[in-house]
Amino acid sequence: MNSFKRFIFLLFLLGTGTIIAQSDGSYYLLPELLVGKTSPANKLFPETGLHTSLFFSIGNTNEDKPHEWVRRLNKPSTGISIGFSDFGNRGNIGNAFTVMPFAEFDILPSRTRLKLNMGLGISRFSNTFDLRSNRFNRGISTQYNWSFRSYIIYDLLKNHPNKLRLGIGYFHQSNGHTKLPNQGLNTFTLSVSSKIFPYSKPEEEIQNAPLAPEKFKQYYFSIRTGIGQNILTYDDFLLTDIEDYNEPKEVYTIAIGGGVVINKFLKLGAGLNYRFYEHYYDYIQRNETEPYINSPFKNATNFSIFLGGELLLSHVGLEFQMGVNVYKPFYEEEWLLNEEELNWYYELKKHTPVRMGVKLYALNTSKQPKHNVYLGATINANLGQADFSELSIGYVRRFDVN
């Protein structure tokens, strides 16, 4: 599957999942202007001027939903944002068009006027790295990239909430390690926004479901399998022919886990991961790398244990996992392709796998189905550095309804 088709699928997954999680009810429109500065992604990175973005969001307050997660999370807004960004250098960095599902949460609503807005989606860039014509833009090398936003929003008008809002936050874009170079772009911005044309259901039509007891829980077992893509990290790409290294290859994954679902919306658990890296295997075979050549298949694998949490928002799940790599022998060789020595940072990255993404469930999780399946889109990392992008399918079995 080429990059275009893969990210089109990701767009469908994220956008459709968010829309399904909404219902007929209380909607609003939100125009937003952002200004800021994009940090240099590398040495000799092209000069950038003022970053400007214009976003337009369609949101749902969810106040009409009789679901446990709505009340437990103080009725967060969900929706989808579409935006256009100019990075202040159209010749080298160009523009980006972004599609991003989001969720917005009140922070201590009885005490503050602060909100947390987070989104994960994709951006399409007009300009990318080119060895001949744009060699110093090591931030973006593919047209389609993961896009992540995290913002703190403040309501300026106490008596007219959401009519005028200021925000400050962080905007990140990178390709998830599917092509080099992949330094990514990091932008810090201020924003101003206002909700317009809000529509709310009449109060008598809003259903407030009673909260479940504080200790309401279910146990679960899950299994998933996936296929990802990445490239072999190799930093000397400006001086070396690395076509073989820069060709995306597959990462095959399988995981089992279990844990508890608390109050119908918070899923906590642990499990075991297995991965096989095609790039590792091919490199070992091609270069007869010692001592890995004695068992190339074994040395191209990875075993890890993980702890994780997931917010269950009807048909959508927002997942984060962190763990410990028990076995990943070839990562040492990958590190030495880029660095001169094995240091404490190497040890930290080698042993700390991180995983975050979204899931689209076939059945509404609020209804506590015993059997459920999902599709997932995930970015996997070695601590803070992207490792591979993954599409997965999984099965969840729940037990012991209290």
C-alpha positions in Angstrom: 0.0 0.0 0.0 1.6 3.3 -1.0 1.7 6.4 1.2 -1.2 8.1 -0.5 -3.6 5.2 -0.1 -2.4 4.5 3.4 -3.1 8.0 4.6 -6.3 8.2 2.7 -7.4 5.2 4.7 -6.2 6.8 7.9 -8.2 9.9 7.1 -11.3 7.8 6.5 -10.7 5.9 9.8 -10.2 9.0 11.9 -12.9 11.2 10.3 -15.5 8.5 10.2 -14.8 7.4 13.7 -15.3 10.9 15.1 -18.5 11.5 13.1 -20.0 8.1 14.3 -19.2 9.1 17.9 -21.5 12.1 17.5 -25.2 12.2 17.4 -28.0 14.5 16.3 -28.1 17.3 18.9 -26.1 20.3 19.9 -23.7 21.5 17.3 -21.5 24.6 16.7 -19.1 26.1 14.2 -15.7 27.4 15.3 -13.4 29.5 13.1 -9.9 29.9 14.5 -6.8 32.0 13.6 -3.4 30.9 14.7 -0.1 32.7 14.6 3.3 31.6 15.7 6.8 30.3 14.8 8.1 27.0 13.5 11.3 25.8 15.1 14.2 24.8 12.9 14.0 21.0 12.3 17.8 20.7 11.7 21.0 22.6 11.1 20.8 24.9 8.0 17.0 24.5 8.1 15.4 27.1 5.7 14.5 30.5 7.3 10.9 30.8 8.3 8.7 33.8 8.8 5.5 34.2 10.8 3.5 30.9 10.9 -0.2 31.5 10.1 -3.1 29.0 10.1 -6.8 29.2 9.6 -8.9 26.4 10.9 -12.6 25.8 10.7 -14.2 23.2 13.1 -17.6 21.5 13.3 -18.2 20.4 16.9 -20.7 18.7 19.1 -21.1 19.6 22.8 -22.5 16.0 23.5 -24.8 17.4 26.1 -27.7 15.4 24.6 -25.9 12.1 24.9 -27.0 9.8 27.8 -23.6 8.1 28.0 -21.4 7.5 31.1 -18.2 9.0 29.5 -20.0 12.2 28.7 -20.9 13.0 32.3 -17.7 11.5 33.8 -15.6 13.8 31.5 -17.8 16.9 32.1 -19.4 16.8 28.7 -16.4 17.2 26.4 -16.9 18.6 22.9 -15.9 16.4 19.9 -15.7 17.2 16.3 -13.5 17.6 13.2 -11.3 20.5 12.1 -10.1 21.4 8.6 -7.2 23.9 8.3 -4.7 25.6 6.0 -1.3 26.5 7.3 1.5 28.8 5.9 4.9 28.2 7.5 6.5 31.5 6.4 8.6 30.0 3.6 6.5 28.9 0.6 9.5 28.0 -1.5 11.1 25.4 0.8 8.4 24.4 3.3 5.2 25.4 1.5 1.7 25.1 2.8 -0.2 22.3 4.6 -3.8 21.2 4.4 -5.0 19.5 7.6 -7.9 17.3 8.6 -8.0 16.5 12.3 -10.6 15.0 14.6 -10.5 16.6 18.1 -11.8 16.5 21.6 -12.0 19.4 24.0 -12.2 19.1 27.8 -13.1 21.6 30.5 -10.3 22.0 33.2 -11.9 22.4 36.6 -15.0 24.0 35.2 -16.3 25.3 38.6 -13.0 27.1 39.2 -11.5 28.1 35.9 -12.4 29.1 32.3 -9.7 26.8 30.9 -10.1 24.0 28.4 -7.8 21.4 26.9 -8.1 20.9 23.1 -6.3 17.9 21.6 -6.4 16.6 18.0 -4.8 13.8 15.9 -5.1 13.7 12.1 -3.2 14.1 8.9 -1.7 17.0 6.9 -0.9 17.2 3.2 2.2 19.3 2.4 2.8 21.1 -0.9 6.6 21.0 -0.5 8.9 18.2 0.7 12.6 17.4 1.0 14.4 16.9 -2.3 18.1 16.0 -2.4 18.8 18.4 -5.3 16.3 21.3 -5.0 15.3 21.3 -1.3 18.0 19.4 0.6 17.9 21.5 3.8 14.3 20.9 4.6 14.9 17.7 6.6 11.6 18.2 8.5 9.2 16.9 5.9 9.9 14.3 3.2 6.4 13.0 2.4 3.3 14.7 1.2 1.0 13.0 3.8 2.0 13.3 7.5 0.7 12.6 11.0 -0.5 15.8 12.6 -1.0 16.5 16.3 -2.2 19.5 18.2 -2.4 20.2 21.9 -3.8 23.6 23.2 -4.9 25.3 26.3 -7.9 27.5 25.7 -9.2 30.4 27.8 -12.6 32.0 27.7 -12.2 35.7 27.7 -15.8 36.6 28.4 -17.1 35.3 31.7 -20.8 35.9 30.9 -20.6 34.8 27.3 -18.5 31.6 27.3 -17.0 30.5 24.0 -17.8 33.8 22.3 -14.1 34.9 22.4 -11.3 32.5 23.2 -7.6 32.7 23.3 -5.3 29.7 23.1 -1.6 28.7 23.3 -0.2 25.5 22.2 1.9 23.1 20.2 1.5 21.8 16.6 3.6 18.8 15.4 3.7 17.1 12.0 5.9 14.2 10.8 5.5 11.1 8.7 5.7 8.4 11.4 9.1 7.1 10.2 7.9 5.9 6.8 10.6 7.9 4.9 13.8 9.8 5.6 14.5 12.5 6.5 11.9 12.7 9.2 12.8 15.4 11.7 9.3 16.7 11.7 8.0 20.3 12.2 7.3 21.7 15.6 5.3 25.0 15.8 4.3 27.0 18.8 1.3 29.3 18.3 -1.2 31.6 19.8 -4.8 31.3 18.7 -8.1 33.3 18.7 -11.4 31.6 18.1 -15.1 32.0 18.7 -18.1 29.7 18.5 -20.7 30.8 16.0 -24.2 29.6 15.0 -24.5 27.2 18.0 -27.5 24.9 18.0 -28.7 23.3 21.2 -31.5 20.8 21.8 -34.3 22.1 24.0 -33.6 21.3 27.7 -36.5 18.9 27.9 -35.0 16.7 25.1 -31.7 16.3 26.8 -31.2 12.9 28.5 -29.0 12.8 31.6 -28.1 9.2 32.3 -27.6 8.3 35.9 -24.0 7.7 36.8 -23.0 4.1 37.6 -21.6 3.3 41.0 -18.1 4.5 41.5 -16.7 1.0 41.5 -18.6 -0.3 38.5 -16.1 -2.4 36.4 -15.7 -5.2 33.9 -12.7 -7.3 33.1 -11.5 -7.8 29.5 -9.2 -9.8 27.3 -8.0 -8.5 24.0 -5.9 -9.6 21.0 -4.8 -7.6 18.0 -2.7 -8.0 14.9 -1.3 -5.3 12.6 0.9 -4.3 9.8 3.1 -1.2 9.9 5.6 0.5 7.7 8.9 2.2 8.4 12.4 2.9 7.1 15.7 2.0 8.6 17.1 5.1 10.4 20.3 6.2 8.6 21.3 9.8 9.2 24.1 10.2 6.6 21.6 10.4 3.7 23.1 13.5 2.2 26.4 11.7 1.4 25.4 8.1 0.9 23.2 6.3 -1.6 20.4 5.1 0.7 17.7 4.1 -1.7 17.6 0.6 -0.1 17.3 2.1 3.3 14.7 4.7 2.4 12.3 2.1 0.9 9.4 1.6 3.3 9.2 -2.0 4.5 6.7 -3.8 6.8 6.6 -4.3 10.5 4.3 -7.2 11.5 2.8 -7.1 15.0 0.7 -9.2 17.3 -0.3 -8.4 20.9 -2.4 -9.9 23.7 -3.6 -8.1 26.8 -6.1 -7.8 29.6 -7.3 -5.5 32.3 -10.3 -3.7 33.6 -12.9 -1.2 32.2 -13.8 1.3 35.0 -17.2 3.0 34.9 -17.8 2.0 31.3 -15.4 4.6 29.8 -11.8 4.1 31.2 -9.9 1.1 30.1 -6.7 0.1 31.9 -4.6 -2.9 31.2 -1.3 -4.6 30.4 0.0 -7.1 27.9 2.7 -8.5 25.6 3.8 -7.3 22.2 5.6 -9.2 19.4 7.0 -7.4 16.3 9.0 -8.5 13.3 11.0 -5.8 11.3 11.6 -6.6 7.6 14.2 -3.8 7.4 16.2 -5.5 10.2 16.0 -8.9 8.6 17.0 -7.6 5.1 19.9 -5.5 6.5 21.3 -8.5 8.4 21.0 -10.8 5.3 22.5 -8.3 2.9 25.4 -7.2 5.0 26.0 -10.5 6.8 26.1 -8.5 10.0 27.9 -10.1 12.9 26.8 -11.5 15.3 23.2 -11.2 14.0 23.7 -13.3 10.8 23.8 -16.4 12.9 20.0 -16.0 13.5 18.6 -13.2 11.3 14.9 -13.9 11.9 15.4 -14.0 15.7 17.5 -10.8 15.7 14.9 -9.0 13.6 12.2 -9.5 16.3 11.1 -7.5 19.3 9.3 -8.6 22.5 7.9 -6.1 25.0 5.5 -5.8 27.9 3.2 -2.7 28.2 0.9 -0.8 30.4 -1.8 1.3 28.8 -5.0 3.3 29.1 -7.8 4.1 26.8 -10.8 6.5 26.8 -13.9 4.8 25.4 -16.0 7.4 23.6 -18.9 5.3 22.2 -17.5 4.0 18.9 -14.1 5.7 19.3 -11.2 4.8 21.5 -8.2 7.0 22.3 -5.3 4.9 23.4 -1.9 5.4 25.0 0.6 2.7 25.9 4.1 2.7 27.4 6.2 -0.3 28.2 9.6 -2.0 28.4 11.4 -3.8 25.5 12.5 -7.2 26.8 14.2 -8.2 23.6 15.2 -5.9 20.6 18.8 -6.9 19.8 19.2 -5.1 16.4 18.3 -1.7 17.7 21.9 -1.4 18.8 23.1 -1.7 15.2 20.5 0.8 14.1 21.6 3.3 16.7 25.3 2.9 15.6 24.3 3.8 12.1 23.5 7.3 13.4 25.6 7.8 16.5 29.2 7.2 17.5 28.6 5.6 20.9 26.1 3.7 23.0 25.1 6.1 25.8 22.4 6.5 28.4 20.0 8.0 25.9 20.4 4.9 23.7 19.6 2.7 26.7 16.5 4.8 27.5 15.2 4.7 23.9 16.0 1.1 23.4 14.0 0.0 26.4 11.0 2.4 26.2 8.4 1.7 23.5 5.5 4.1 23.3 2.3 3.7 21.3 -0.6 6.1 20.7 -3.5 6.2 18.3 -7.3 5.9 17.7 -9.6 2.9 17.3 -13.0 2.6 15.5 -15.2 0.0 17.3 -17.9 -1.8 15.4 -20.2 -1.8 18.5 -20.9 1.1 20.8 -18.6 0.6 23.8 -21.1 2.5 26.1 -23.5 -0.5 25.7 -20.8 -2.8 27.2 -20.9 -5.5 24.5 -19.4 -8.8 25.5 -17.7 -9.1 22.1 -16.3 -6.2 20.0 -13.9 -5.7 17.1 -12.1 -2.6 16.0 -9.8 -1.0 13.4 -6.9 1.1 14.7 -4.4 3.6 13.4 -1.4 4.0 15.6 2.0 5.7 15.7 4.7 3.7 17.5 7.9 5.2 19.0 11.1 4.6 20.8 10.5 6.9 23.6 9.9 10.2 21.7 11.3 9.2 18.3 8.9 7.7 15.8 9.5 4.0 15.0 6.7 3.0 12.6 3.1 3.8 11.6 0.6 0.9 11.9 -2.9 -0.2 10.9 -4.4 -2.9 13.1 -7.5 -5.0 13.7 -8.4 -6.3 17.2 -10.9 -8.2 19.2 -12.1 -7.5 22.8 -14.0 -9.8 25.1 -15.5 -8.4 28.3 -16.3 -10.4 31.5 -18.0 -10.1 34.9 -20.4 -7.2 34.6 -20.9 -5.8 38.2 
